[in-house]
Amino acid sequence: MNFIKQIKRITKMHKLISSEKTGTPEIFAKKLSLSRSQLYNELDVIKELDAPVRYCKKRESFYYTAPFELIFNFSLKVIKEDETKEIFGGTNFRPSLLDGTLISLP
């Protein structure tokens, strides 16, 4: 799944849950263009972020049982072909992360 699309979907889910305007699971899934089972998979993702999500049959809505704020921050940079470097390992190979931090190997 497209990462950005999933972030947008989870952000929309959070907004609807926060305002308790999700409707039944079937309606909520339709609002997100998902099947009912896909909706529950996405709810599991939110729950893995420690979101206290519950469903109320009386209100016919999902809601948070405690205050919960969800903020996503990400950055994306497209690297053009002329900006790439070809790196070969050797006896003096020093592995590093994308930000330049060196990794020590045992």
N, CA, C and O atoms as a MOPAC input file, in Angstrom:
PM7 MOZYME 1SCF
protein

 N      0.84800 1    -1.19200 1     0.00000 1
 C      0.00000 1     0.00000 1     0.00000 1
 C      0.88100 1     1.23800 1     0.00000 1
 O      1.96400 1     1.26300 1     0.58500 1
 N      0.39800 1     2.22600 1    -0.65000 1
 C      1.09600 1     3.50300 1    -0.71000 1
 C      1.16400 1     4.10800 1     0.69600 1
 O      0.13600 1     4.31900 1     1.33900 1
 N      2.37300 1     4.37900 1     1.15800 1
 C      2.60600 1     4.88500 1     2.51300 1
 C      1.86100 1     6.19100 1     2.77800 1
 O      1.22800 1     6.34100 1     3.82300 1
 N      1.93200 1     7.12600 1     1.84900 1
 C      1.28100 1     8.42900 1     2.03200 1
 C     -0.23200 1     8.26300 1     2.07800 1
 O     -0.90900 1     8.91800 1     2.87100 1
 N     -0.75600 1     7.39400 1     1.23600 1
 C     -2.20300 1     7.13400 1     1.21600 1
 C     -2.66000 1     6.55400 1     2.56200 1
 O     -3.72000 1     6.91800 1     3.07000 1
 N     -1.86100 1     5.65600 1     3.13200 1
 C     -2.21900 1     5.06900 1     4.42600 1
 C     -2.18000 1     6.12300 1     5.53900 1
 O     -3.04400 1     6.12300 1     6.41500 1
 N     -1.20700 1     7.00100 1     5.51600 1
 C     -1.13600 1     8.06400 1     6.52000 1
 C     -2.37100 1     8.95600 1     6.41900 1
 O     -2.96800 1     9.30600 1     7.43700 1
 N     -2.75700 1     9.32400 1     5.19500 1
 C     -3.94700 1    10.15300 1     5.00800 1
 C     -5.19300 1     9.43500 1     5.51600 1
 O     -6.05600 1    10.04900 1     6.14300 1
 N     -5.28400 1     8.13900 1     5.24600 1
 C     -6.44800 1     7.36400 1     5.69400 1
 C     -6.51000 1     7.30600 1     7.21500 1
 O     -7.57700 1     7.49300 1     7.79800 1
 N     -5.38000 1     7.04900 1     7.86100 1
 C     -5.35300 1     6.96500 1     9.32700 1
 C     -5.66400 1     8.33100 1     9.93300 1
 O     -6.34300 1     8.41300 1    10.95600 1
 N     -5.17600 1     9.39700 1     9.31400 1
 C     -5.47700 1    10.74700 1     9.79600 1
 C     -6.98000 1    11.02400 1     9.70000 1
 O     -7.56400 1    11.60900 1    10.61300 1
 N     -7.59600 1    10.61000 1     8.61200 1
 C     -9.05300 1    10.78600 1     8.45000 1
 C     -9.80600 1     9.95100 1     9.47500 1
 O    -10.78700 1    10.41200 1    10.05700 1
 N     -9.34800 1     8.72500 1     9.69700 1
 C     -9.98200 1     7.87000 1    10.70300 1
 C     -9.92100 1     8.52800 1    12.07300 1
 O    -10.90900 1     8.55400 1    12.80600 1
 N     -8.75800 1     9.05500 1    12.40900 1
 C     -8.57700 1     9.71200 1    13.71000 1
 C     -9.53700 1    10.89100 1    13.86800 1
 O    -10.14400 1    11.07000 1    14.92300 1
 N     -9.66600 1    11.68300 1    12.82200 1
 C    -10.55700 1    12.84500 1    12.87400 1
 C    -12.01100 1    12.40700 1    13.09900 1
 O    -12.72200 1    13.00400 1    13.90800 1
 N    -12.44500 1    11.37400 1    12.38800 1
 C    -13.81800 1    10.88500 1    12.54400 1
 C    -14.04200 1    10.25200 1    13.91300 1
 O    -15.09200 1    10.44700 1    14.52400 1
 N    -13.06300 1     9.50000 1    14.39300 1
 C    -13.19300 1     8.88600 1    15.72300 1
 C    -13.20500 1     9.96100 1    16.79900 1
 O    -13.99500 1     9.88000 1    17.74000 1
 N    -12.35200 1    10.95900 1    16.67900 1
 C    -12.29000 1    12.04500 1    17.66900 1
 C    -13.61000 1    12.78800 1    17.77400 1
 O    -14.02300 1    13.18000 1    18.86600 1
 N    -14.26900 1    12.98200 1    16.64200 1
 C    -15.54200 1    13.70600 1    16.64400 1
 C    -16.73700 1    12.77300 1    16.82300 1
 O    -17.88600 1    13.21500 1    16.81400 1
 N    -16.45500 1    11.47400 1    16.98700 1
 C    -17.48600 1    10.44400 1    17.15700 1
 C    -18.52300 1    10.50100 1    16.03300 1
 O    -19.72800 1    10.43600 1    16.27600 1
 N    -18.03300 1    10.62200 1    14.81600 1
 C    -18.90100 1    10.67500 1    13.63300 1
 C    -18.54100 1     9.57100 1    12.63700 1
 O    -18.55500 1     9.78300 1    11.42400 1
 N    -18.22200 1     8.39900 1    13.16900 1
 C    -17.83000 1     7.30400 1    12.28000 1
 C    -19.03800 1     6.57800 1    11.71000 1
 O    -18.99700 1     6.11400 1    10.57100 1
 N    -20.11400 1     6.47200 1    12.48600 1
 C    -21.23600 1     5.63400 1    12.09200 1
 C    -20.91600 1     4.18400 1    12.42600 1
 O    -19.93800 1     3.89600 1    13.11600 1
 N    -21.73500 1     3.29100 1    11.93900 1
 C    -21.51300 1     1.85900 1    12.16200 1
 C    -20.23400 1     1.43200 1    11.44700 1
 O    -19.72400 1     2.17300 1    10.60700 1
 N    -19.70800 1     0.25100 1    11.76500 1
 C    -18.50300 1    -0.20800 1    11.05700 1
 C    -18.68400 1    -0.22400 1     9.52900 1
 O    -17.75600 1     0.10400 1     8.79000 1
 N    -19.87000 1    -0.60300 1     9.06400 1
 C    -20.12400 1    -0.63600 1     7.61800 1
 C    -20.07600 1     0.77100 1     7.02000 1
 O    -19.49100 1     0.97900 1     5.95700 1
 N    -20.68800 1     1.72600 1     7.70000 1
 C    -20.69900 1     3.11500 1     7.22500 1
 C    -19.29100 1     3.70300 1     7.29000 1
 O    -18.84900 1     4.38100 1     6.36200 1
 N    -18.59600 1     3.43900 1     8.39000 1
 C    -17.22600 1     3.93500 1     8.56400 1
 C    -16.33000 1     3.39500 1     7.44800 1
 O    -15.55200 1     4.14500 1     6.85800 1
 N    -16.43900 1     2.10700 1     7.16200 1
 C    -15.64700 1     1.49700 1     6.09700 1
 C    -15.95400 1     2.15000 1     4.75500 1
 O    -15.04900 1     2.39900 1     3.95700 1
 N    -17.23200 1     2.42700 1     4.50800 1
 C    -17.62000 1     3.05800 1     3.24400 1
 C    -17.05100 1     4.46900 1     3.13900 1
 O    -16.62800 1     4.88200 1     2.05900 1
 N    -17.03600 1     5.21900 1     4.25200 1
 C    -16.47100 1     6.57600 1     4.25300 1
 C    -14.99500 1     6.56400 1     3.87000 1
 O    -14.47900 1     7.53600 1     3.32000 1
 N    -14.32200 1     5.45000 1     4.16600 1
 C    -12.88900 1     5.33800 1     3.90200 1
 C    -12.59200 1     4.51800 1     2.64000 1
 O    -11.43100 1     4.26000 1     2.32400 1
 N    -13.63900 1     4.11400 1     1.92800 1
 C    -13.49600 1     3.27200 1     0.72500 1
 C    -12.76800 1     1.96700 1     1.04100 1
 O    -11.88000 1     1.53900 1     0.30300 1
 N    -13.15800 1     1.35000 1     2.14300 1
 C    -12.58100 1     0.08700 1     2.57900 1
 C    -13.67100 1    -0.95700 1     2.75100 1
 O    -14.85300 1    -0.62500 1     2.83600 1
 N    -13.26900 1    -2.21800 1     2.80100 1
 C    -14.20600 1    -3.25600 1     3.21000 1
 C    -14.24400 1    -3.24200 1     4.74100 1
 O    -13.39800 1    -2.62200 1     5.38500 1
 N    -15.21600 1    -3.91900 1     5.30300 1
 C    -15.33000 1    -3.95500 1     6.76500 1
 C    -14.09000 1    -4.60400 1     7.39000 1
 O    -13.58700 1    -4.12600 1     8.40700 1
 N    -13.59700 1    -5.68500 1     6.78800 1
 C    -12.40700 1    -6.35000 1     7.33700 1
 C    -11.15900 1    -5.46600 1     7.20300 1
 O    -10.31000 1    -5.46500 1     8.09500 1
 N    -11.04100 1    -4.71800 1     6.10300 1
 C     -9.91700 1    -3.79000 1     5.95400 1
 C     -9.98900 1    -2.68100 1     6.99600 1
 O     -8.96300 1    -2.23100 1     7.50700 1
 N    -11.21600 1    -2.23900 1     7.31100 1
 C    -11.38700 1    -1.22000 1     8.34400 1
 C    -10.79700 1    -1.70600 1     9.66300 1
 O    -10.07200 1    -0.97100 1    10.33200 1
 N    -11.10700 1    -2.94000 1    10.03300 1
 C    -10.59500 1    -3.46800 1    11.29500 1
 C     -9.07400 1    -3.63800 1    11.26000 1
 O     -8.41900 1    -3.51600 1    12.29500 1
 N     -8.51200 1    -3.91300 1    10.10000 1
 C     -7.04200 1    -3.96000 1     9.98100 1
 C     -6.45200 1    -2.57600 1    10.23700 1
 O     -5.43900 1    -2.45400 1    10.92600 1
 N     -7.07500 1    -1.53200 1     9.68700 1
 C     -6.59300 1    -0.16100 1     9.90400 1
 C     -6.79700 1     0.25600 1    11.36700 1
 O     -5.96000 1     0.95800 1    11.93400 1
 N     -7.89700 1    -0.17200 1    11.97000 1
 C     -8.11700 1     0.12100 1    13.39500 1
 C     -7.03300 1    -0.54900 1    14.25200 1
 O     -6.60800 1     0.00600 1    15.26500 1
 N     -6.59500 1    -1.73200 1    13.84200 1
 C     -5.50700 1    -2.40300 1    14.55900 1
 C     -4.22100 1    -1.58700 1    14.49600 1
 O     -3.46000 1    -1.54500 1    15.46200 1
 N     -3.98100 1    -0.94000 1    13.35800 1
 C     -2.79500 1    -0.08100 1    13.23000 1
 C     -2.87400 1     1.06000 1    14.24000 1
 O     -1.89200 1     1.37000 1    14.91400 1
 N     -4.04600 1     1.68100 1    14.34200 1
 C     -4.22900 1     2.77900 1    15.29800 1
 C     -4.07600 1     2.26800 1    16.73700 1
 O     -3.47300 1     2.93400 1    17.57900 1
 N     -4.62200 1     1.09400 1    17.00300 1
 C     -4.51200 1     0.52400 1    18.35000 1
 C     -3.06200 1     0.19800 1    18.70300 1
 O     -2.67700 1     0.27600 1    19.87000 1
 N     -2.25100 1    -0.16800 1    17.70000 1
 C     -0.82800 1    -0.42400 1    17.94200 1
 C     -0.10100 1     0.85300 1    18.35200 1
 O      0.98400 1     0.79200 1    18.93100 1
 N     -0.69100 1     2.00300 1    18.05500 1
 C     -0.13800 1     3.29200 1    18.47200 1
 C     -0.69400 1     3.70500 1    19.83000 1
 O     -0.60400 1     4.86900 1    20.21900 1
 N     -1.26900 1     2.74100 1    20.54900 1
 C     -1.84400 1     2.93100 1    21.89000 1
 C     -3.09000 1     3.80600 1    21.90700 1
 O     -3.37400 1     4.46700 1    22.90600 1
 N     -3.83200 1     3.81200 1    20.80900 1
 C     -5.09100 1     4.56300 1    20.77300 1
 C     -6.16800 1     3.76900 1    21.51200 1
 O     -6.39500 1     2.59800 1    21.20700 1
 N     -6.82800 1     4.40100 1    22.47900 1
 C     -7.87200 1     3.71000 1    23.23900 1
 C     -9.22500 1     3.73700 1    22.49400 1
 O    -10.14200 1     4.45300 1    22.89600 1
 N     -9.33600 1     2.96500 1    21.42800 1
 C    -10.52400 1     2.98300 1    20.56600 1
 C    -11.53100 1     1.93400 1    21.01500 1
 O    -11.18000 1     0.79000 1    21.30400 1
 N    -12.76800 1     2.34500 1    21.06400 1
 C    -13.89000 1     1.44800 1    21.37600 1
 C    -15.04800 1     1.77900 1    20.44100 1
 O    -15.05400 1     2.81400 1    19.77500 1
 N    -16.03600 1     0.87100 1    20.40500 1
 C    -17.24200 1     1.10600 1    19.61700 1
 C    -18.43600 1     1.10400 1    20.55300 1
 O    -18.52800 1     0.26300 1    21.44700 1
 N    -19.35500 1     2.04800 1    20.35100 1
 C    -20.58100 1     2.13800 1    21.15000 1
 C    -21.76500 1     1.85100 1    20.23400 1
 O    -22.01700 1     2.59200 1    19.28300 1
 N    -22.49200 1     0.76900 1    20.52600 1
 C    -23.66400 1     0.42500 1    19.71400 1
 C    -24.76000 1     1.47500 1    19.85700 1
 O    -25.46800 1     1.77600 1    18.89600 1
 N    -24.89800 1     2.03100 1    21.05700 1
 C    -25.94400 1     3.02800 1    21.30800 1
 C    -25.70400 1     4.29200 1    20.47500 1
 O    -26.63100 1     4.81200 1    19.85400 1
 N    -24.46800 1     4.78000 1    20.46300 1
 C    -24.13100 1     5.98700 1    19.69300 1
 C    -23.84200 1     5.68100 1    18.22800 1
 O    -23.78500 1     6.58300 1    17.39200 1
 N    -23.66100 1     4.39300 1    17.92800 1
 C    -23.28500 1     3.93800 1    16.59100 1
 C    -22.05000 1     4.67700 1    16.08400 1
 O    -22.04600 1     5.25200 1    14.99500 1
 N    -21.01000 1     4.64400 1    16.90200 1
 C    -19.77300 1     5.32300 1    16.52500 1
 C    -18.59500 1     4.74700 1    17.30300 1
 O    -18.73100 1     4.29300 1    18.43900 1
 N    -17.44000 1     4.78000 1    16.65300 1
 C    -16.20500 1     4.50200 1    17.36100 1
 C    -15.83200 1     5.77200 1    18.11100 1
 O    -16.19200 1     6.87200 1    17.69300 1
 N    -15.11600 1     5.62200 1    19.21300 1
 C    -14.71700 1     6.77200 1    20.02100 1
 C    -13.45500 1     6.42400 1    20.79500 1
 O    -13.08700 1     5.25500 1    20.90600 1
 N    -12.80100 1     7.44200 1    21.32500 1
 C    -11.64700 1     7.23100 1    22.19000 1
 C    -12.12500 1     7.25800 1    23.63400 1
 O    -12.89800 1     8.13300 1    24.02500 1
 N    -11.65800 1     6.29100 1    24.42400 1
 C    -12.06900 1     6.22500 1    25.83000 1
 C    -11.28200 1     7.20000 1    26.70300 1
 O    -11.64200 1     7.44000 1    27.85500 1
 N    -10.22100 1     7.75200 1    26.15700 1
 C     -9.39400 1     8.73800 1    26.86200 1
 C     -8.86700 1     9.71100 1    25.81500 1
 O     -8.82200 1     9.38500 1    24.62900 1
 N     -8.47100 1    10.90300 1    26.24700 1
 C     -7.91900 1    11.84600 1    25.26900 1
 C     -6.75300 1    11.21600 1    24.50300 1
 O     -5.88100 1    10.57200 1    25.08700 1
 N     -6.76100 1    11.41400 1    23.20700 1
 C     -5.72800 1    10.82400 1    22.35900 1
 C     -5.45300 1    11.75000 1    21.19000 1
 O     -6.37100 1    12.17300 1    20.48600 1
 N     -4.18500 1    12.05900 1    20.99200 1
 C     -3.79300 1    12.92600 1    19.88500 1
 C     -2.88300 1    12.13400 1    18.96500 1
 O     -2.00400 1    11.40100 1    19.41900 1
 N     -3.09900 1    12.28600 1    17.68600 1
 C     -2.31600 1    11.57500 1    16.69100 1
 C     -1.71700 1    12.59000 1    15.72900 1
 O     -2.43700 1    13.30600 1    15.03400 1
 N     -0.39500 1    12.64100 1    15.69600 1
 C      0.29900 1    13.58900 1    14.82100 1
 C      1.32100 1    12.80700 1    14.00000 1
 O      2.17800 1    12.12200 1    14.55800 1
 N      1.22900 1    12.90900 1    12.69700 1
 C      2.20200 1    12.28300 1    11.80400 1
 C      3.11000 1    13.35100 1    11.23100 1
 O      2.64100 1    14.38600 1    10.75800 1
 N      4.40300 1    13.10200 1    11.27200 1
 C      5.38700 1    13.95400 1    10.61500 1
 C      6.27700 1    13.05000 1     9.77500 1
 O      6.77900 1    12.03600 1    10.26000 1
 N      6.46700 1    13.41500 1     8.53400 1
 C      7.38700 1    12.67800 1     7.69800 1
 C      7.94200 1    13.61200 1     6.64300 1
 O      7.35300 1    14.64700 1     6.33100 1
 N      9.07500 1    13.23200 1     6.10700 1
 C      9.64800 1    14.01200 1     5.01200 1
 C     10.02400 1    13.04600 1     3.90200 1
 O     10.30800 1    11.87200 1     4.14200 1
 N     10.01900 1    13.55700 1     2.70700 1
 C     10.30000 1    12.74700 1     1.54200 1
 C     11.19800 1    13.53900 1     0.61700 1
 O     10.92200 1    14.69800 1     0.30800 1
 N     12.26700 1    12.91400 1     0.18100 1
 C     13.15900 1    13.58400 1    -0.75100 1
 C     13.41300 1    12.64700 1    -1.91300 1
 O     13.78400 1    11.48900 1    -1.72400 1
 N     13.21400 1    13.14800 1    -3.09600 1
 C     13.48600 1    12.38100 1    -4.29800 1
 C     14.95200 1    12.61400 1    -4.66200 1
 O     15.39900 1    13.75500 1    -4.77900 1
 N     15.68400 1    11.53300 1    -4.83600 1
 C     17.08900 1    11.62800 1    -5.19300 1
 C     17.20300 1    11.39800 1    -6.69600 1
 O     16.82500 1    10.34500 1    -7.20900 1
 N     17.72500 1    12.38900 1    -7.37900 1
 C     17.90400 1    12.29600 1    -8.82600 1
 C     19.14200 1    11.47700 1    -9.13800 1
 O     20.02700 1    11.31300 1    -8.29800 1
 N     19.18900 1    10.96800 1   -10.35300 1
 C     20.28000 1    10.08100 1   -10.74100 1
 C     21.65200 1    10.73700 1   -10.58000 1
 O     22.61000 1    10.07800 1   -10.17600 1
 N     21.75200 1    12.02600 1   -10.89100 1
 C     23.04800 1    12.69700 1   -10.77500 1
 C     23.44600 1    12.96200 1    -9.32000 1
 O     24.58400 1    13.35600 1    -9.06300 1
 N     22.54100 1    12.75600 1    -8.37000 1
 C     22.84500 1    12.96200 1    -6.95100 1
 C     23.24600 1    11.66300 1    -6.25100 1
 O     23.66900 1    11.68400 1    -5.09500 1
 N     23.11400 1    10.55100 1    -6.93900 1
 C     23.42100 1     9.27100 1    -6.31800 1
 C     24.91500 1     8.98500 1    -6.37500 1
 O     25.63400 1     9.50500 1    -7.22800 1
 N     25.35800 1     8.16000 1    -5.46000 1
 C     26.75900 1     7.75100 1    -5.42100 1
 C     26.80800 1     6.23500 1    -5.45200 1
 O     25.96500 1     5.56200 1    -4.85700 1
 N     27.78600 1     5.71200 1    -6.14000 1
 C     27.98500 1     4.27300 1    -6.15700 1
 C     29.06200 1     3.97200 1    -5.12400 1
 O     30.16100 1     4.52300 1    -5.18500 1
 N     28.74500 1     3.10600 1    -4.18600 1
 C     29.66200 1     2.81700 1    -3.08900 1
 C     30.03500 1     1.34300 1    -3.14300 1
 O     29.17000 1     0.47000 1    -3.22500 1
 N     31.31600 1     1.08500 1    -3.09500 1
 C     31.80000 1    -0.28800 1    -3.08400 1
 C     32.45700 1    -0.55800 1    -1.75000 1
 O     33.16100 1     0.30200 1    -1.22100 1
 N     32.23900 1    -1.73400 1    -1.19700 1
 C     32.86400 1    -2.12400 1     0.06100 1
 C     34.23700 1    -2.69500 1    -0.19200 1
 O     34.57300 1    -3.05300 1    -1.32100 1
 N     35.02500 1    -2.78100 1     0.84800 1
 C     36.37400 1    -3.33400 1     0.73900 1
 C     36.89500 1    -3.62800 1     2.11700 1
 O     36.11900 1    -3.79600 1     3.05800 1
 N     38.18200 1    -3.69100 1     2.24500 1
 C     38.75700 1    -4.00800 1     3.54900 1
 C     38.56800 1    -2.86100 1     4.53500 1
 O     38.54800 1    -3.09000 1     5.74500 1
 N     38.43100 1    -1.65200 1     4.05200 1
 C     38.21800 1    -0.49900 1     4.92700 1
 C     36.76500 1    -0.05900 1     4.91600 1
 O     36.46300 1     1.11700 1     5.12000 1
 N     35.87700 1    -0.99400 1     4.67900 1
 C     34.44300 1    -0.68400 1     4.59000 1
 C     33.92400 1    -0.19700 1     5.93900 1
 O     34.05900 1    -0.89400 1     6.94500 1
 N     33.33500 1     0.98400 1     5.96400 1
 C     32.73900 1     1.56200 1     7.16900 1
 C     31.26100 1     1.78900 1     6.89700 1
 O     30.90700 1     2.80500 1     6.29900 1
 N     30.36700 1     0.86400 1     7.32000 1
 C     28.94000 1     1.02900 1     7.03000 1
 C     28.37600 1     2.26800 1     7.71500 1
 O     28.75800 1     2.59500 1     8.83800 1
 N     27.46300 1     2.95400 1     7.02900 1
 C     26.85700 1     4.14600 1     7.60800 1
 C     25.38500 1     4.20800 1     7.24400 1
 O     24.94100 1     3.60600 1     6.26600 1
 N     24.64500 1     4.94400 1     8.04500 1
 C     23.23100 1     5.17300 1     7.79300 1
 C     23.08200 1     6.27500 1     6.76300 1
 O     24.06200 1     6.93100 1     6.41000 1
 N     21.85800 1     6.48700 1     6.27500 1
 C     21.62100 1     7.49400 1     5.26100 1
 C     22.01100 1     8.90700 1     5.71200 1
 O     22.36400 1     9.75300 1     4.89000 1
 N     21.94200 1     9.15200 1     7.03200 1
 C     22.27900 1    10.49600 1     7.51200 1
 C     23.78300 1    10.65800 1     7.75500 1
 O     24.22600 1    11.70300 1     8.23000 1
 N     24.57100 1     9.62300 1     7.42800 1
 C     26.01000 1     9.72500 1     7.56900 1
 C     26.55700 1     9.15600 1     8.87200 1
 O     27.77500 1     9.10100 1     9.04700 1
 N     25.69300 1     8.73100 1     9.79100 1
 C     26.12100 1     8.16600 1    11.06100 1
 C     26.82400 1     6.83000 1    10.81300 1
 O     26.28500 1     5.96100 1    10.12700 1
 N     28.01700 1     6.66900 1    11.36600 1
 C     28.76000 1     5.42800 1    11.18300 1
 C     28.22000 1     4.34100 1    12.09500 1
 O     27.82400 1     4.60300 1    13.23100 1
 N     28.21100 1     3.12200 1    11.58400 1
 C     27.76000 1     1.96200 1    12.34300 1
 C     28.99000 1     1.13100 1    12.67300 1
 O     29.79800 1     0.84800 1    11.78800 1
 N     29.14300 1     0.73900 1    13.92000 1
 C     30.28300 1    -0.09600 1    14.26800 1
 C     29.83700 1    -1.55700 1    14.24000 1
 O     28.78500 1    -1.91300 1    14.77200 1
 N     30.64300 1    -2.37500 1    13.62200 1
 C     30.36800 1    -3.81300 1    13.53100 1
 C     31.30300 1    -4.55000 1    14.46400 1
 O     32.44100 1    -4.12900 1    14.66700 1
 N     30.82900 1    -5.65500 1    15.03800 1
 C     31.68700 1    -6.43700 1    15.95000 1
 C     32.84000 1    -7.08900 1    15.23500 1
 O     33.64600 1    -7.77600 1    15.86200 1

